């Protein structure tokens, strides 16, 4: 498979964000009981290929077919469509725990979120929650409110509010900065998330599934977010990047209470585990992989190391690097052989039409044999200032990559060591990158959590990872014959 960065090319984030906002604001919004309209179906068909590109593309094969089957089964419970063919359900090749939907019956979940689930009812719960957003027309309502409040463009609203803080710098660079963070979909209000939970529970019980699955999958997501935050050295209360469902812990108990005494018992745990066995876990090497503080892309044949104390998030189009002293991303753009022009183009893209960013000087250097050009510009950020840096490397006459970083003005750039760490990798080094995959195993007599956890393909937090992956609390134990998930290295 061709690497994702090349496949996407220059499909910019702003195009999709404007598409998501451009068609949703006018006219009367249908009620939750109204079937999908022709207009909504047309909108979804327009957004669908753009979302697939941004989130790693749709997976195929038996695992994708299984997710599609369950998604359509739960979607028809909503009354939005009279047939399974009214809905499009996609399993996305993304390493981020995420699920979302757009008008017109288009529903998505990432493979990473599927690996966190422990039975079929939880899969139905997540997809039912997204169907609930579609049924309640939450995207249209959020956009209508944004337009009434004169928020200029959903991409700017989302990025400036979540990544850069509510300040002028968000309006200055948000349209081009940190495009790879997968924060394109609308972030819903707490009441909208609650309504989608309730609708999802309603669909679960109508389909015969155990309605407690909504609460248990939210609990697993909360535990995973907390573990990720601790391992990355960030505040656990901050939502995981790229998640359209922030703070799931606050909704777990409410979901469990809402499902109490409702009918439905089906979980299909063993069937689910058998169907997802072998699913890729974490980064797909075709999109590059994060190993500790190092990022390596075996197909693009490049590698760099993040500064100490910073964490990375990989997406299909970029790698973001985040820490207390600044934020950055590595990505690519169109390149015609002039590295200085390339850097100026990136500053112009970061600033957008209304805020032209142009460095006073550009410097040339060589980094590990690669020709490089870099520049910096100072930007007002409310009552203070920040420095925006672009550092670009030529890998071929038609191919360049660049870092874009934002740091407090006047301080030593914490990304200096990262800029100097960029290098080509050999074919042998690229061949040694082996993906992680789920391995579903049967617990044998005498097996323990700590013993099985030592088989997890990680150097740290093996038991914690194992417990979260399998929805096991601190006091839970294993029984012989039980099936559990491991993460192993396998091609």
N, C-alpha and C positions, 0 to 999 in steps of 0.2 A: 504494500500500500504506500502510495506517495505520502511524504511527510505533510502534516496538516498545515504548517506555516506556508509552504509553497502552494498547496492546493487552494488555500484561501486567498493568497495573493494580497490584493489591496482592498479587500472587502471591509470597509471602515465601519467602526462602531456607530458613528453618527448617522449613517444612512439608515441603519436598522432602528435606531432610537427615534428618528423622525418619523419613520414608517409606523412605529408603534403609537406615536402620538397623533399623527396626522389625520387618522380616519375615525377616531373614537369620540370626538368631543361634541359633535352636533346632533341635534334631533333628540327625540324621546328615547330613553333607554328601556328596553324590554324588561318585564318582570322575570323572576326566577323560574316561573312555570311556563314561560314562553319558549317554544321550540326554536332551534337555531334558525336565524333569518338568512335570507339570500345574501344580504349585505355582509353579515358576520362571516358567512362561509367564504365570501370573496376576500374579506380582510385576512382571515386565517390562511387562505391559500397564498396570499401575497407574502405574509410574514414567514410562513413555514420554511422555505428554502434558506432564508437569511438566518433564522434561528439554528437550523441544522449546521450551517457553516460556522456560526459563532461558537457552538457548543460541541464541536468535535465530529459532527456528522451522525447520521443514524446507523446503528449497528444492524447487522443482518444475522441470519442463522437461527437455530432453534431457541436460543435464549431470548433474542429479540421477538421472535414469534410468540413465545410464552408470555412475555410482558404485554405484548399487543392483545393477546387473547384475554388476559385478566382485565386489562384496561377497558376493553370494549364491553366485557361482561358487566363491569361496575358502572360504566358510563350510561348504558341503556336504562339503568335504574332511575336516572335523573329526569326522564321524560323530555330531554332536549332533542332527542331524535327517535324516530320510530324503528330504526334499524342500526345494527352494528356498523354499517357502512357510513353512518353519519359522523363517525369519529375517526380521527387519525391519532394513533398512539405510537410514540417513538421512544426507543431505548437509545440514549445518547452516549457516545464514546468520550465521556468526560470524567476526570478524577475528582470532581467536586461533588459534595453531597447537596444535590439540588433537584427540585422538581418544579414545573411551572406549566402554564397553559395560556393560550391566547384565544380570542373569540373565534367561533366557527367550529369548535369541537376538536381542536388540536391540543393534545396532552403529551407531556414529556417528563421522563425521569432519567437521571444519569445512572450509568452502571454502578458508580460508586455508592449511590444511595441504595440501590438494590442489594449490594453486598452487605449493607448494614442491617437489612431486614432478616427476620428469622422464620417467617411463614408467609403463606400466600395471602392470608387475611391482611397482613401488614402492607403487602404490595397493593392490594385492593384499597386499603385505607389511604395510602399516599395518593394514588391515582384518583380515588373518589374525592379527596380534598381538593385536588386540582379541578376536577369536574365541577365541584361546588363553586369555585371561583368563576368558572365560565357561566354556570347557571345564574349566579347572582350578579353577573356583569360587573365584576369588581374592577377590571381594567378600565372599562368605559367610565365608571363612576370616579375612579381616581383621576383619570385624565380630565374629565369634566370639571372636577374641583380644582385641578391644577390650572386649567385655563381661566376659571373664574378668579383665581388668585394671581393671575398673570405671571405664572411660572414659565419662563422661556425655555421650552424644550425639555423633554423628560430626561435626556442624557445628562444635561447640565444639572437638573434638579437632583437626580440620583447620585451622580458622582460628587457634586459639591457637598451634598449633605452627608454622605457616608464616608468618602475617602479623605476629603480635604477640609472638612469643617464648613460651617455656614459662614463664609467670608468672601471677600472680593476675589481672592485667588481662585476660588472655585469657578467663578464666572469667567476668569481670565484663561485658565488652561484646561478646564474640565472636559472640553470637547475633544481634546486630543490626548490627554495624559492618562496613563493607567488603563488603556483600552482593554487589556487582557484580563481584567478582574472578573469578568462574567457577571457584571451587575446591571445588565441591560433590562431585565424584566422589572416590572413595576413592583415596588415594595408596598405591601398592603397595610392598612391600619390594623390595630389590634382587634377591633370589632369585626373587620372583614375576615381576618384569620379565624376568629371564633365562629363566625357564620359558616365558613368553609369547613371547619371541623365538624360542626353540627350537621351540615348537609352530607358530608362524607360518612358520618356515623349512620345517618338515615339510609344512605345507599348500601352500606355494609349489611345492616340488618335486613333490608329488603332482599338482598342477594343471599341471605342465609349465613353470612360470615359472622364471626365473633366480633361484636362491636368494640370490645376492649382493645382491639388491634390498633385503633387510632391512638389511644393513650400509650400503648407499649412501644409503638414505633417512634412517637414523639420523645419518649423517655430515652430510647437508644440514641436518637439524634442529639438530645441534650447531653448525654454522657460522652458522645463522640466529640461534640463541640468543646466540652470542658477538657477532655483529654488533649485534643489538638492545641487548645490554648496553652495548656500547661507545658506541653512538649515544645511549643514554639516560643515560650517565654512571654506571652502576652496576657492581658487581663481576660479572665474567663468570662466576664460579663459582656465582652464585646462579641457580637455575632460573627460566626465564621464568614470569611470573605466568600462572596458569590452565593450566599444562601438567601433565598427569597423568603425564608421563614425564620426570622430572628427570634432568639430567646425561647426555644421550644420548651424549656423547663417550666416556664410560667404557665404553660397550657396543658401539661401532662395531667395534673390532678383534675382539672376541670373536664378534660376529655373522658377520663375514667369515671367521673361522677355522672356525666351526661349519658354514658353507655350502660350505667347500672340498671339491671333488671330488664334490659331490652332483649328480644329474642335473637337467636343466631349463635351457632356453636362451631361452625366450620373454620378450621385454620389451615389444613393441608400442609402441615410443616414438612413432612418427609418428601412429599411431591415437590414442594418449593425448593428444598435444599438439593434434591437430585437435579432439578432443572437448571439451577444456577452454578452447579459444580463446574470449576474450571474458568469461571468468569474472571477477566483481568481485573486486578485490584491496584488502585493507585495509578501512577503515571503509565501511559502507553509509550513505549520507546519511540514510536513514530512521531510523538509530540514532545519528546525530550523527557528526562526524568530528573527528579530531585533526590539526591543521596546526601543526607545531612546538610552541610552548608554548600554543597557543590551541585551545580546544574550541568548535565551532560546531554547533548543531543546527538545520538549516534548516526542519524541520517544527514543532518546539517554539518556534522563533524566539528562541533565546537563545544567548549566547556568554559565555565567561569565559577568563581567561588564568592559567595555572599560574605559581607563583613561579619565578624564575630558578634553574636547577639541579635542578628537579624534573621527573619524567617522568609521563606519564599512560598509563593502560590503559583502553580503552573496552570496555564490554560491553553486553549488551542491556538491562540494567536500571539501570546506574549507570556513572559514570566514576570511577576511582580515581586519586588523585594521590599520588605517593610520592617521598620524598627523605630525606636524612640527618636532617633536623630534624623529621620527622613524617610522618604519613600521613592521607589523607582520602578522601572520596568525595562526589560529587554524585548525588542521587537524588530520588525523589518519594514521597509517601504520600498517604493520604486527607485531603482538606482541605474544611472546611465553612465557611470564611470567617473564622475566628478564628485569627490567626497566632500569638498567644501560646500558645493551647492546642495548636496544631500543634507548636510547639517542645517543649513539655512532653511531648507524646506521643512525640516522637522520643527524648528522653532516657530515658523509661520503656522504650521498645523496646530501646535500646542496653543498658540494665542488665539487662533480663530480670526474671523473677519473683523471683529471690532477691536481687537487688542493685538496689534502687530508686534510680535516678539522678534528682535533682531540683535544678536550679539555684536558688540563693538569690534571685537577681534576674534579670529579663529586661530588655533594653534595646531600644528602638525607634529606628529610623533610616530614612533614605531613601538608596537606592543607585541612581544613574542613573535616577531617577524611579520606582523600584520600592519599595514599602513593604517593610520588612525588620524582623525581630526576631531577636535572638541572645542566647545565654546560655552559661555555662561552668560545669563542675563538676570538682572535683579528685578523683582516684581513686587509691587505693593500688595500687602496682605492685611487689609484692615489697618490697624495702627502700627503694624510692623512690616517687615519685608522678608522675602524668601529668595533664594537663589535657585534658578532652574538651569540645569546643566544637560547638554546633549553630548555624548561621547560615541563616535561612530567608527566602525572598522570595515575595511574592504576585504572581503573573502574571495571575490572574483570580479572581473570587469563588469559583470551584470548583477552582482549580489553584494549587499552590505547589510549590516545589523547595527543597531544603536541602543545605548542606554539613554533613558531620560530620567533625571532625578530631580527631586525638590527637597531642599534643606534650608534651615534657618540662615538668614543672611549673615555673611561675615565670618561664619565659623568654618573651621577646617572641614572639608567635605569627607564624611565618613565612608563614602563610596570609592575613595581613591584606590584602595587596595583591590577592590572589585574591578575597577576599570583596567588595572594592570594585570589582572588574572586571566583575562580573555585569551584563549588560545585555540589553535586547531588540535584535533585529536587524530590519532592514527587509525587505520582500518582495524588493527588488532584491538585497540582500546574500545572502538565502537562495537566490535563483535562480542565483547565481554559484558555488554549491557543486556541483562536478562530480566524480563518483566516479572512482577509478582502476580499470582493468581490464587483464587479460592481453591482449597482442597477440602472437600467434605469427607470426614472420616467417622467411623463408628467407634464409640468409646468401648474399650475392652476392660475386662475385670482387672482391677488394680491401677487403671489409668487415673491420673489426678490432673487438676487444672494446671498446677505448676509444671508437671511433666509434659503435658501436651503443649503448653505455652512455649516451652523451650524449642519447639519446632517452628515457631513463627519466624519469618524471614526478616527479622529486625534485630538490631544490636542493643536496643534499649526498650524498657517498658513492655516486655513481652507478655507478662501476665495481665497487665492492665489492658493492653490491646486485645488479648484473647477474650477477656471478660466482656469488654464493650462490644466486640464483634459478635459475640454470642448472646448478648442481653443478660449476662450473669451478674448478679449482685455480689457484694463482698462475702455474704454468708452462703451463697449457693454452692452446691457440689454437683458432681457428675454421677450418673448411673450407667452401668453396663448396658449396651445396646442403644444408648442415646447417640444421635448424630450431631456433630459440631463442625464448625468452620475453622480452618487454619488458613494462614497466608503463607505461601511457599514460592520459591523461585521456579519457574517453569516456562519453557517456550511454547 
